[in-house]
Amino acid sequence: MSQRSLRGAGGLRLAGPMTARDPTEPERAATPLELFFDLVFIVAVASAVESLHRALVRGEVATSVLGFIVAFFALWWAWMNFTWFASAYDCDDVVYRLSMFVAMVGALILAAGLPGAFDLRDRWLAALGYVVMRLVLVTQWLRVARDDPPRRTTARRYAIGVTACQIGWVTAVVLPPGWWLAVAPLGAAAELLVPVWAESAGRTPWHRGHIAERYGLFTIIVLGESVLAASLAIQTATSDGGLTAELVGIIAGGLLTLFAMWWLYFDRPADRLDTSTGTAFIWSYGHLPIFASAAAVGAGLAVTVDRAAGHGRLGPSETGAAVAVPVAIFLIGMWLLHARAREAPVRKVAPLVVVVLVLAASFSPWPVPVVGVLLSGLVVVKVRAKLRTNAGA
Protein backbone atom coordinates (compact mmCIF):
# COMPACT_ATOMS: atom_id res chain seq x y z
CA MET A 1 0.00 0.00 0.00
CA SER A 2 1.36 3.45 -0.88
CA GLN A 3 2.00 6.15 1.70
CA ARG A 4 -0.80 8.15 0.11
CA SER A 5 -3.23 5.29 0.79
CA LEU A 6 -2.04 5.00 4.41
CA ARG A 7 -2.77 8.67 4.96
CA GLY A 8 -6.26 8.34 3.63
CA ALA A 9 -6.96 5.18 5.64
CA GLY A 10 -5.40 6.07 8.98
CA GLY A 11 -5.56 9.84 9.16
CA LEU A 12 -3.07 11.95 11.09
CA ARG A 13 -0.71 10.10 13.43
CA LEU A 14 1.52 11.33 16.25
CA ALA A 15 4.71 9.63 15.04
CA GLY A 16 4.26 6.92 12.47
CA PRO A 17 7.09 5.03 10.79
CA MET A 18 9.29 7.09 8.47
CA THR A 19 8.92 4.71 5.54
CA ALA A 20 9.78 5.50 1.95
CA ARG A 21 7.13 6.86 -0.38
CA ASP A 22 6.42 5.26 -3.73
CA PRO A 23 8.58 6.98 -6.41
CA THR A 24 5.98 6.04 -9.06
CA GLU A 25 3.03 7.37 -7.07
CA PRO A 26 0.55 9.10 -9.42
CA GLU A 27 -0.52 12.70 -8.89
CA ARG A 28 2.35 13.39 -6.47
CA ALA A 29 1.95 17.13 -5.94
CA ALA A 30 3.39 19.63 -3.47
CA THR A 31 1.67 19.38 -0.10
CA PRO A 32 0.18 22.33 1.83
CA LEU A 33 3.05 22.02 4.32
CA GLU A 34 5.62 22.30 1.52
CA LEU A 35 3.87 25.37 0.14
CA PHE A 36 3.87 26.92 3.64
CA PHE A 37 7.57 26.08 3.88
CA ASP A 38 8.13 27.93 0.58
CA LEU A 39 6.25 30.95 1.91
CA VAL A 40 8.77 31.30 4.74
CA PHE A 41 11.64 31.04 2.27
CA ILE A 42 10.08 33.87 0.28
CA VAL A 43 10.84 36.11 3.26
CA ALA A 44 14.43 34.86 3.44
CA VAL A 45 15.07 35.30 -0.28
CA ALA A 46 13.57 38.79 -0.12
CA SER A 47 16.03 39.67 2.66
CA ALA A 48 18.96 38.45 0.57
CA VAL A 49 17.81 40.40 -2.50
CA GLU A 50 17.27 43.59 -0.51
CA SER A 51 20.68 43.26 1.14
CA LEU A 52 22.27 42.89 -2.30
CA HIS A 53 20.36 45.94 -3.54
CA ARG A 54 21.47 48.13 -0.65
CA ALA A 55 25.11 47.07 -0.92
CA LEU A 56 25.16 47.78 -4.67
CA VAL A 57 23.62 51.22 -4.14
CA ARG A 58 26.48 51.97 -1.72
CA GLY A 59 28.95 50.96 -4.43
CA GLU A 60 30.18 47.88 -2.55
CA VAL A 61 30.24 45.59 -5.58
CA ALA A 62 32.72 42.92 -4.45
CA THR A 63 31.31 42.71 -0.92
CA SER A 64 27.72 42.58 -2.16
CA VAL A 65 28.34 39.84 -4.70
CA LEU A 66 30.25 37.69 -2.20
CA GLY A 67 27.66 38.24 0.51
CA PHE A 68 24.81 37.36 -1.85
CA ILE A 69 26.51 34.16 -3.02
CA VAL A 70 27.04 32.98 0.56
CA ALA A 71 23.53 33.95 1.67
CA PHE A 72 21.77 32.44 -1.32
CA PHE A 73 23.80 29.22 -1.12
CA ALA A 74 22.65 28.77 2.48
CA LEU A 75 19.01 29.36 1.56
CA TRP A 76 19.08 27.21 -1.56
CA TRP A 77 20.91 24.34 0.12
CA ALA A 78 18.54 24.18 3.09
CA TRP A 79 15.49 24.38 0.81
CA MET A 80 16.87 21.80 -1.62
CA ASN A 81 17.73 19.23 1.05
CA PHE A 82 14.27 19.42 2.62
CA THR A 83 12.67 19.21 -0.83
CA TRP A 84 14.46 16.00 -1.78
CA PHE A 85 13.92 14.51 1.67
CA ALA A 86 10.18 15.25 1.55
CA SER A 87 9.95 13.75 -1.92
CA ALA A 88 11.13 10.42 -0.49
CA TYR A 89 9.98 10.44 3.16
CA ASP A 90 7.17 12.90 3.82
CA CYS A 91 5.18 10.88 6.38
CA ASP A 92 3.03 13.91 7.38
CA ASP A 93 2.68 12.94 11.03
CA VAL A 94 2.62 15.36 13.97
CA VAL A 95 6.34 15.03 14.70
CA TYR A 96 7.21 15.67 11.04
CA ARG A 97 4.99 18.76 10.88
CA LEU A 98 6.43 20.20 14.09
CA SER A 99 9.98 19.60 12.88
CA MET A 100 9.19 21.47 9.68
CA PHE A 101 7.89 24.37 11.76
CA VAL A 102 11.21 24.45 13.62
CA ALA A 103 13.00 24.51 10.26
CA MET A 104 10.85 27.47 9.22
CA VAL A 105 11.87 29.28 12.40
CA GLY A 106 15.48 28.63 11.41
CA ALA A 107 14.82 30.17 7.99
CA LEU A 108 13.36 33.27 9.62
CA ILE A 109 16.36 33.57 11.95
CA LEU A 110 18.64 33.29 8.94
CA ALA A 111 16.66 35.98 7.14
CA ALA A 112 16.90 38.28 10.15
CA GLY A 113 20.66 37.77 10.30
CA LEU A 114 21.40 38.35 6.61
CA PRO A 115 21.85 42.16 6.75
CA GLY A 116 24.60 41.81 9.35
CA ALA A 117 26.18 38.79 7.68
CA PHE A 118 26.30 40.49 4.27
CA ASP A 119 29.27 42.67 5.19
CA LEU A 120 30.62 40.14 7.72
CA ARG A 121 29.82 42.42 10.69
CA ASP A 122 27.74 39.86 12.56
CA ARG A 123 27.59 36.29 11.31
CA TRP A 124 26.21 34.66 14.45
CA LEU A 125 22.50 35.18 13.86
CA ALA A 126 22.58 33.99 10.24
CA ALA A 127 24.75 31.01 11.21
CA LEU A 128 22.34 30.11 14.02
CA GLY A 129 19.37 30.09 11.64
CA TYR A 130 21.24 27.91 9.14
CA VAL A 131 22.37 25.43 11.78
CA VAL A 132 18.82 25.16 13.18
CA MET A 133 17.47 24.27 9.72
CA ARG A 134 20.16 21.72 9.06
CA LEU A 135 20.03 19.99 12.46
CA VAL A 136 16.27 19.55 12.06
CA LEU A 137 17.06 17.54 8.94
CA VAL A 138 19.48 15.39 10.98
CA THR A 139 16.61 14.32 13.25
CA GLN A 140 14.60 13.32 10.18
CA TRP A 141 17.42 11.18 8.83
CA LEU A 142 17.77 9.48 12.21
CA ARG A 143 14.08 8.55 12.00
CA VAL A 144 14.72 7.09 8.54
CA ALA A 145 17.69 5.11 9.87
CA ARG A 146 15.38 3.61 12.49
CA ASP A 147 12.38 2.87 10.28
CA ASP A 148 13.80 2.07 6.80
CA PRO A 149 16.32 -0.78 7.12
CA PRO A 150 17.18 -1.05 3.38
CA ARG A 151 18.44 2.56 3.43
CA ARG A 152 19.78 2.67 6.98
CA THR A 153 23.37 3.23 5.86
CA THR A 154 22.32 6.07 3.55
CA ALA A 155 20.35 7.76 6.32
CA ARG A 156 23.19 7.43 8.82
CA ARG A 157 25.64 8.92 6.35
CA TYR A 158 23.34 11.89 5.85
CA ALA A 159 23.02 12.40 9.60
CA ILE A 160 26.78 12.13 10.19
CA GLY A 161 27.71 14.33 7.23
CA VAL A 162 25.21 17.11 7.97
CA THR A 163 26.17 17.17 11.66
CA ALA A 164 29.89 17.38 10.86
CA CYS A 165 29.27 20.28 8.47
CA GLN A 166 27.34 22.20 11.11
CA ILE A 167 30.16 21.74 13.62
CA GLY A 168 32.47 23.15 10.97
CA TRP A 169 30.25 26.19 10.32
CA VAL A 170 29.92 27.01 14.02
CA THR A 171 33.69 26.77 14.37
CA ALA A 172 34.24 28.97 11.32
CA VAL A 173 32.00 31.74 12.65
CA VAL A 174 34.53 32.62 15.35
CA LEU A 175 37.29 33.09 12.78
CA PRO A 176 38.33 36.58 11.61
CA PRO A 177 36.59 37.71 8.39
CA GLY A 178 39.66 37.05 6.25
CA TRP A 179 39.99 33.49 7.51
CA TRP A 180 36.24 32.90 7.27
CA LEU A 181 36.22 33.89 3.60
CA ALA A 182 38.92 31.30 2.94
CA VAL A 183 37.15 28.56 4.89
CA ALA A 184 33.59 29.16 3.58
CA PRO A 185 34.21 27.59 0.12
CA LEU A 186 35.55 24.47 1.82
CA GLY A 187 32.43 24.29 3.98
CA ALA A 188 30.19 24.66 0.94
CA ALA A 189 32.11 21.92 -0.89
CA ALA A 190 31.74 19.62 2.11
CA GLU A 191 27.98 20.26 2.17
CA LEU A 192 27.72 19.41 -1.53
CA LEU A 193 29.63 16.17 -1.07
CA VAL A 194 27.44 14.84 1.75
CA PRO A 195 24.54 13.73 -0.54
CA VAL A 196 27.00 12.21 -3.03
CA TRP A 197 28.60 10.16 -0.25
CA ALA A 198 25.28 9.21 1.33
CA GLU A 199 23.49 8.24 -1.88
CA SER A 200 26.41 6.00 -2.93
CA ALA A 201 25.25 3.60 -0.19
CA GLY A 202 21.74 3.39 -1.65
CA ARG A 203 19.53 5.86 -3.49
CA THR A 204 16.58 7.44 -1.75
CA PRO A 205 13.25 6.97 -3.58
CA TRP A 206 12.54 10.56 -4.66
CA HIS A 207 9.68 11.26 -7.06
CA ARG A 208 10.65 12.72 -10.45
CA GLY A 209 7.42 14.62 -11.05
CA HIS A 210 7.33 15.98 -7.51
CA ILE A 211 10.91 17.27 -7.69
CA ALA A 212 10.29 18.94 -11.05
CA GLU A 213 7.22 20.68 -9.64
CA ARG A 214 9.09 21.84 -6.52
CA TYR A 215 11.93 23.32 -8.55
CA GLY A 216 9.42 25.03 -10.80
CA LEU A 217 7.75 26.57 -7.76
CA PHE A 218 11.07 27.85 -6.44
CA THR A 219 11.78 29.41 -9.83
CA ILE A 220 8.50 31.29 -9.53
CA ILE A 221 9.51 32.37 -6.01
CA VAL A 222 12.82 33.92 -7.10
CA LEU A 223 11.25 35.58 -10.14
CA GLY A 224 8.50 36.91 -7.89
CA GLU A 225 11.12 38.40 -5.58
CA SER A 226 12.61 40.19 -8.58
CA VAL A 227 9.19 41.62 -9.41
CA LEU A 228 8.75 42.74 -5.80
CA ALA A 229 12.20 44.35 -5.54
CA ALA A 230 11.71 46.30 -8.75
CA SER A 231 8.18 47.31 -7.77
CA LEU A 232 9.25 48.70 -4.41
CA ALA A 233 12.08 50.65 -6.00
CA ILE A 234 9.72 52.13 -8.60
CA GLN A 235 7.25 53.17 -5.88
CA THR A 236 10.03 55.02 -4.05
CA ALA A 237 11.32 56.68 -7.23
CA THR A 238 7.90 57.87 -8.42
CA SER A 239 7.05 59.26 -4.99
CA ASP A 240 10.24 61.34 -5.10
CA GLY A 241 10.14 62.70 -8.62
CA GLY A 242 7.22 61.27 -10.57
CA LEU A 243 7.16 58.92 -13.53
CA THR A 244 9.81 59.76 -16.14
CA ALA A 245 10.52 58.38 -19.59
CA GLU A 246 13.58 56.59 -18.21
CA LEU A 247 11.52 54.89 -15.53
CA VAL A 248 8.93 53.82 -18.10
CA GLY A 249 11.71 52.21 -20.12
CA ILE A 250 13.02 50.39 -17.06
CA ILE A 251 9.54 49.15 -16.16
CA ALA A 252 8.85 47.89 -19.68
CA GLY A 253 12.29 46.33 -20.07
CA GLY A 254 12.16 44.75 -16.62
CA LEU A 255 8.79 43.15 -17.30
CA LEU A 256 9.96 41.83 -20.66
CA THR A 257 13.06 40.40 -18.98
CA LEU A 258 11.19 38.63 -16.19
CA PHE A 259 8.45 37.32 -18.48
CA ALA A 260 11.05 35.95 -20.87
CA MET A 261 13.03 34.30 -18.06
CA TRP A 262 9.88 32.54 -16.91
CA TRP A 263 9.15 31.39 -20.46
CA LEU A 264 12.69 30.14 -21.04
CA TYR A 265 12.75 28.13 -17.83
CA PHE A 266 9.39 26.46 -18.31
CA ASP A 267 10.10 25.80 -21.98
CA ARG A 268 11.61 22.52 -20.79
CA PRO A 269 12.08 22.54 -16.99
CA ALA A 270 12.70 18.86 -16.31
CA ASP A 271 13.79 17.10 -19.50
CA ARG A 272 17.21 16.26 -17.98
CA LEU A 273 15.82 14.89 -14.72
CA ASP A 274 15.70 11.12 -15.03
CA THR A 275 15.99 8.37 -12.46
CA SER A 276 19.80 8.02 -12.57
CA THR A 277 21.60 9.36 -9.51
CA GLY A 278 24.38 11.10 -11.43
CA THR A 279 22.02 12.99 -13.71
CA ALA A 280 19.86 13.98 -10.74
CA PHE A 281 22.86 15.55 -8.99
CA ILE A 282 23.85 17.50 -12.11
CA TRP A 283 20.29 18.70 -12.62
CA SER A 284 19.83 19.64 -8.98
CA TYR A 285 23.17 21.37 -8.38
CA GLY A 286 22.98 23.02 -11.78
CA HIS A 287 19.98 25.01 -10.59
CA LEU A 288 22.00 27.04 -8.07
CA PRO A 289 23.25 29.65 -10.61
CA ILE A 290 19.80 29.70 -12.23
CA PHE A 291 17.95 30.41 -8.99
CA ALA A 292 20.56 32.86 -7.68
CA SER A 293 20.75 34.88 -10.90
CA ALA A 294 16.95 35.02 -11.23
CA ALA A 295 16.77 36.52 -7.73
CA ALA A 296 19.70 38.89 -8.36
CA VAL A 297 17.95 40.38 -11.38
CA GLY A 298 15.49 42.01 -8.97
CA ALA A 299 18.30 43.73 -7.09
CA GLY A 300 19.76 44.87 -10.40
CA LEU A 301 16.46 46.33 -11.56
CA ALA A 302 16.13 48.17 -8.24
CA VAL A 303 19.63 49.61 -8.70
CA THR A 304 18.75 50.92 -12.18
CA VAL A 305 15.62 52.54 -10.77
CA ASP A 306 17.69 54.18 -8.03
CA ARG A 307 20.11 55.59 -10.57
CA ALA A 308 17.24 56.94 -12.67
CA ALA A 309 16.01 58.71 -9.54
CA GLY A 310 19.45 60.20 -8.93
CA HIS A 311 20.57 57.83 -6.16
CA GLY A 312 23.41 55.34 -5.89
CA ARG A 313 27.16 55.43 -6.46
CA LEU A 314 27.49 53.03 -9.40
CA GLY A 315 28.39 54.39 -12.82
CA PRO A 316 26.24 53.85 -15.94
CA SER A 317 27.99 50.69 -17.15
CA GLU A 318 28.12 49.22 -13.63
CA THR A 319 24.41 49.90 -13.21
CA GLY A 320 23.68 48.18 -16.50
CA ALA A 321 25.85 45.23 -15.48
CA ALA A 322 23.77 44.81 -12.32
CA VAL A 323 21.00 43.54 -14.62
CA ALA A 324 22.96 42.19 -17.58
CA VAL A 325 25.36 39.96 -15.63
CA PRO A 326 22.73 37.97 -13.68
CA VAL A 327 20.64 37.62 -16.86
CA ALA A 328 23.70 36.27 -18.69
CA ILE A 329 24.40 33.82 -15.85
CA PHE A 330 20.77 32.67 -15.99
CA LEU A 331 21.04 32.01 -19.74
CA ILE A 332 24.36 30.17 -19.39
CA GLY A 333 22.96 28.08 -16.54
CA MET A 334 19.92 27.13 -18.60
CA TRP A 335 22.10 26.33 -21.62
CA LEU A 336 24.40 24.06 -19.59
CA LEU A 337 21.46 22.33 -17.94
CA HIS A 338 20.04 21.35 -21.33
CA ALA A 339 23.28 21.13 -23.32
CA ARG A 340 22.89 17.41 -24.03
CA ALA A 341 19.26 17.68 -25.12
CA ARG A 342 18.54 17.03 -28.78
CA GLU A 343 17.02 20.10 -30.40
CA ALA A 344 17.27 22.32 -33.46
CA PRO A 345 20.72 23.97 -33.89
CA VAL A 346 19.23 27.46 -33.69
CA ARG A 347 17.81 26.68 -30.24
CA LYS A 348 21.29 25.64 -29.07
CA VAL A 349 23.26 28.53 -30.54
CA ALA A 350 20.81 31.41 -29.98
CA PRO A 351 21.19 31.56 -26.16
CA LEU A 352 24.98 31.94 -26.41
CA VAL A 353 24.64 34.73 -28.94
CA VAL A 354 22.13 36.50 -26.70
CA VAL A 355 24.52 36.16 -23.72
CA VAL A 356 27.16 38.17 -25.58
CA LEU A 357 24.62 40.79 -26.64
CA VAL A 358 23.17 41.05 -23.14
CA LEU A 359 26.61 41.70 -21.64
CA ALA A 360 27.27 44.31 -24.32
CA ALA A 361 23.98 45.98 -23.37
CA SER A 362 25.63 47.06 -20.10
CA PHE A 363 27.31 49.85 -22.05
CA SER A 364 24.07 50.96 -23.72
CA PRO A 365 22.31 54.15 -22.57
CA TRP A 366 19.18 51.98 -22.07
CA PRO A 367 20.46 48.63 -20.71
CA VAL A 368 17.22 47.32 -19.20
CA PRO A 369 15.01 47.88 -22.30
CA VAL A 370 17.74 46.42 -24.52
CA VAL A 371 18.06 43.31 -22.32
CA GLY A 372 14.28 42.91 -22.30
CA VAL A 373 14.09 43.09 -26.10
CA LEU A 374 16.98 40.63 -26.50
CA LEU A 375 15.39 38.06 -24.20
CA SER A 376 12.02 38.49 -25.88
CA GLY A 377 13.72 37.88 -29.21
CA LEU A 378 15.28 34.69 -27.85
CA VAL A 379 11.86 33.45 -26.76
CA VAL A 380 10.51 34.13 -30.27
CA VAL A 381 13.41 32.22 -31.85
CA LYS A 382 12.94 29.23 -29.56
CA VAL A 383 9.17 29.15 -30.02
CA ARG A 384 9.40 29.32 -33.81
CA ALA A 385 12.02 26.56 -33.89
CA LYS A 386 9.88 24.39 -31.63
CA LEU A 387 6.77 24.96 -33.73
CA ARG A 388 8.67 23.98 -36.88
CA THR A 389 9.93 20.82 -35.19
CA ASN A 390 6.45 19.88 -33.98
CA ALA A 391 4.96 20.57 -37.41
CA GLY A 392 7.50 18.29 -39.08
CA ALA A 393 7.09 15.48 -36.55
ZAMARGU-4260 file (C-alpha; in steps of 0.2 Angstrom, whole numbers, plus 5000, padded with zeros to 4 digits):
<rodrens>
0) 5000/5000/5000 | 5007/5017/4996 | 5010/5031/5009 | 4996/5041/5001 | 4984/5026/5004
5) 4990/5025/5022 | 4986/5043/5025 | 4969/5042/5018 | 4965/5026/5028 | 4973/5030/5045
10) 4972/5049/5046 | 4985/5060/5055 | 4996/5051/5067 | 5008/5057/5081 | 5024/5048/5075
15) 5021/5035/5062 | 5035/5025/5054 | 5046/5035/5042 | 5045/5024/5028 | 5049/5028/5010
20) 5036/5034/4998 | 5032/5026/4981 | 5043/5035/4968 | 5030/5030/4955 | 5015/5037/4965
25) 5003/5046/4953 | 4997/5064/4956 | 5012/5067/4968 | 5010/5086/4970 | 5017/5098/4983
30) 5008/5097/5000 | 5001/5112/5009 | 5015/5110/5022 | 5028/5112/5008 | 5019/5127/5001
35) 5019/5135/5018 | 5038/5130/5019 | 5041/5140/5003 | 5031/5155/5010 | 5044/5156/5024
40) 5058/5155/5011 | 5050/5169/5001 | 5054/5181/5016 | 5072/5174/5017 | 5075/5176/4999
45) 5068/5194/4999 | 5080/5198/5013 | 5095/5192/5003 | 5089/5202/4988 | 5086/5218/4997
50) 5103/5216/5006 | 5111/5214/4989 | 5102/5230/4982 | 5107/5241/4997 | 5126/5235/4995
55) 5126/5239/4977 | 5118/5256/4979 | 5132/5260/4991 | 5145/5255/4978 | 5151/5239/4987
60) 5151/5228/4972 | 5164/5215/4978 | 5157/5214/4995 | 5139/5213/4989 | 5142/5199/4977
65) 5151/5188/4989 | 5138/5191/5003 | 5124/5187/4991 | 5133/5171/4985 | 5135/5165/5003
70) 5118/5170/5008 | 5109/5162/4993 | 5119/5146/4994 | 5113/5144/5012 | 5095/5147/5008
75) 5095/5136/4992 | 5105/5122/5001 | 5093/5121/5015 | 5077/5122/5004 | 5084/5109/4992
80) 5089/5096/5005 | 5071/5097/5013 | 5063/5096/4996 | 5072/5080/4991 | 5070/5073/5008
85) 5051/5076/5008 | 5050/5069/4990 | 5056/5052/4998 | 5050/5052/5016 | 5036/5064/5019
90) 5026/5054/5032 | 5015/5070/5037 | 5013/5065/5055 | 5013/5077/5070 | 5032/5075/5073
95) 5036/5078/5055 | 5025/5094/5054 | 5032/5101/5070 | 5050/5098/5064 | 5046/5107/5048
100) 5039/5122/5059 | 5056/5122/5068 | 5065/5123/5051 | 5054/5137/5046 | 5059/5146/5062
105) 5077/5143/5057 | 5074/5151/5040 | 5067/5166/5048 | 5082/5168/5060 | 5093/5166/5045
110) 5083/5180/5036 | 5084/5191/5051 | 5103/5189/5051 | 5107/5192/5033 | 5109/5211/5034
115) 5123/5209/5047 | 5131/5194/5038 | 5131/5202/5021 | 5146/5213/5026 | 5153/5201/5039
120) 5149/5212/5053 | 5139/5199/5063 | 5138/5181/5057 | 5131/5173/5072 | 5113/5176/5069
125) 5113/5170/5051 | 5124/5155/5056 | 5112/5151/5070 | 5097/5150/5058 | 5106/5140/5046
130) 5112/5127/5059 | 5094/5126/5066 | 5087/5121/5049 | 5101/5109/5045 | 5100/5100/5062
135) 5081/5098/5060 | 5085/5088/5045 | 5097/5077/5055 | 5083/5072/5066 | 5073/5067/5051
140) 5087/5056/5044 | 5089/5047/5061 | 5070/5043/5060 | 5074/5035/5043 | 5088/5026/5049
145) 5077/5018/5062 | 5062/5014/5051 | 5069/5010/5034 | 5082/4996/5036 | 5086/4995/5017
150) 5092/5013/5017 | 5099/5013/5035 | 5117/5016/5029 | 5112/5030/5018 | 5102/5039/5032
155) 5116/5037/5044 | 5128/5045/5032 | 5117/5059/5029 | 5115/5062/5048 | 5134/5061/5051
160) 5139/5072/5036 | 5126/5086/5040 | 5131/5086/5058 | 5149/5087/5054 | 5146/5101/5042
165) 5137/5111/5056 | 5151/5109/5068 | 5162/5116/5055 | 5151/5131/5052 | 5150/5135/5070
170) 5168/5134/5072 | 5171/5145/5057 | 5160/5159/5063 | 5173/5163/5077 | 5186/5165/5064
175) 5192/5183/5058 | 5183/5189/5042 | 5198/5185/5031 | 5200/5167/5038 | 5181/5165/5036
180) 5181/5169/5018 | 5195/5157/5015 | 5186/5143/5024 | 5168/5146/5018 | 5171/5138/5001
185) 5178/5122/5009 | 5162/5121/5020 | 5151/5123/5005 | 5161/5110/4996 | 5159/5098/5011
190) 5140/5101/5011 | 5139/5097/4992 | 5148/5081/4995 | 5137/5074/5009 | 5123/5069/4997
195) 5135/5061/4985 | 5143/5051/4999 | 5126/5046/5007 | 5117/5041/4991 | 5132/5030/4985
200) 5126/5018/4999 | 5109/5017/4992 | 5098/5029/4983 | 5083/5037/4991 | 5066/5035/4982
205) 5063/5053/4977 | 5048/5056/4965 | 5053/5064/4948 | 5037/5073/4945 | 5037/5080/4962
210) 5055/5086/4962 | 5051/5095/4945 | 5036/5103/4952 | 5045/5109/4967 | 5060/5117/4957
215) 5047/5125/4946 | 5039/5133/4961 | 5055/5139/4968 | 5059/5147/4951 | 5043/5156/4952
220) 5048/5162/4970 | 5064/5170/4964 | 5056/5178/4949 | 5043/5185/4961 | 5056/5192/4972
225) 5063/5201/4957 | 5046/5208/4953 | 5044/5214/4971 | 5061/5222/4972 | 5059/5231/4956
230) 5041/5237/4961 | 5046/5244/4978 | 5060/5253/4970 | 5049/5261/4957 | 5036/5266/4971
235) 5050/5275/4980 | 5057/5283/4964 | 5040/5289/4958 | 5035/5296/4975 | 5051/5307/4975
240) 5051/5314/4957 | 5036/5306/4947 | 5036/5295/4932 | 5049/5299/4919 | 5053/5292/4902
245) 5068/5283/4909 | 5058/5274/4922 | 5045/5269/4910 | 5059/5261/4899 | 5065/5252/4915
250) 5048/5246/4919 | 5044/5239/4902 | 5061/5232/4900 | 5061/5224/4917 | 5044/5216/4914
255) 5050/5209/4897 | 5065/5202/4905 | 5056/5193/4919 | 5042/5187/4908 | 5055/5180/4896
260) 5065/5172/4910 | 5049/5163/4915 | 5046/5157/4898 | 5063/5151/4895 | 5064/5141/4911
265) 5047/5132/4908 | 5050/5129/4890 | 5058/5113/4896 | 5060/5113/4915 | 5064/5094/4918
270) 5069/5086/4903 | 5086/5081/4910 | 5079/5074/4926 | 5078/5056/4925 | 5080/5042/4938
275) 5099/5040/4937 | 5108/5047/4952 | 5122/5055/4943 | 5110/5065/4931 | 5099/5070/4946
280) 5114/5078/4955 | 5119/5087/4939 | 5101/5093/4937 | 5099/5098/4955 | 5116/5107/4958
285) 5115/5115/4941 | 5100/5125/4947 | 5110/5135/4960 | 5116/5148/4947 | 5099/5149/4939
290) 5090/5152/4955 | 5103/5164/4962 | 5104/5174/4946 | 5085/5175/4944 | 5084/5183/4961
295) 5098/5194/4958 | 5090/5202/4943 | 5077/5210/4955 | 5091/5219/4965 | 5099/5224/4948
300) 5082/5232/4942 | 5081/5241/4959 | 5098/5248/4956 | 5094/5255/4939 | 5078/5263/4946
305) 5088/5271/4960 | 5101/5278/4947 | 5086/5285/4937 | 5080/5294/4952 | 5097/5301/4955
310) 5103/5289/4969 | 5117/5277/4971 | 5136/5277/4968 | 5137/5265/4953 | 5142/5272/4936
315) 5131/5269/4920 | 5140/5253/4914 | 5141/5246/4932 | 5122/5249/4934 | 5118/5241/4917
320) 5129/5226/4923 | 5119/5224/4938 | 5105/5218/4927 | 5115/5211/4912 | 5127/5200/4922
325) 5114/5190/4932 | 5103/5188/4916 | 5119/5181/4907 | 5122/5169/4921 | 5104/5163/4920
330) 5105/5160/4901 | 5122/5151/4903 | 5115/5140/4917 | 5100/5136/4907 | 5111/5132/4892
335) 5122/5120/4902 | 5107/5112/4910 | 5100/5107/4893 | 5116/5106/4883 | 5114/5087/4880
340) 5096/5088/4874 | 5093/5085/4856 | 5085/5100/4848 | 5086/5112/4833 | 5104/5120/4831
345) 5096/5137/4832 | 5089/5133/4849 | 5106/5128/4855 | 5116/5143/4847 | 5104/5157/4850
350) 5106/5158/4869 | 5125/5160/4868 | 5123/5174/4855 | 5111/5182/4866 | 5123/5181/4881
355) 5136/5191/4872 | 5123/5204/4867 | 5116/5205/4884 | 5133/5209/4892 | 5136/5222/4878
360) 5120/5230/4883 | 5128/5235/4899 | 5137/5249/4890 | 5120/5255/4881 | 5112/5271/4887
365) 5096/5260/4890 | 5102/5243/4896 | 5086/5237/4904 | 5075/5239/4889 | 5089/5232/4877
370) 5090/5217/4888 | 5071/5215/4888 | 5070/5215/4869 | 5085/5203/4868 | 5077/5190/4879
375) 5060/5192/4871 | 5069/5189/4854 | 5076/5173/4861 | 5059/5167/4866 | 5053/5171/4849
380) 5067/5161/4841 | 5065/5146/4852 | 5046/5146/4850 | 5047/5147/4831 | 5060/5133/4831
385) 5049/5122/4842 | 5034/5125/4831 | 5043/5120/4816 | 5050/5104/4824 | 5032/5099/4830
390) 5025/5103/4813 | 5038/5091/4805 | 5035/5077/4817
</rodrens>
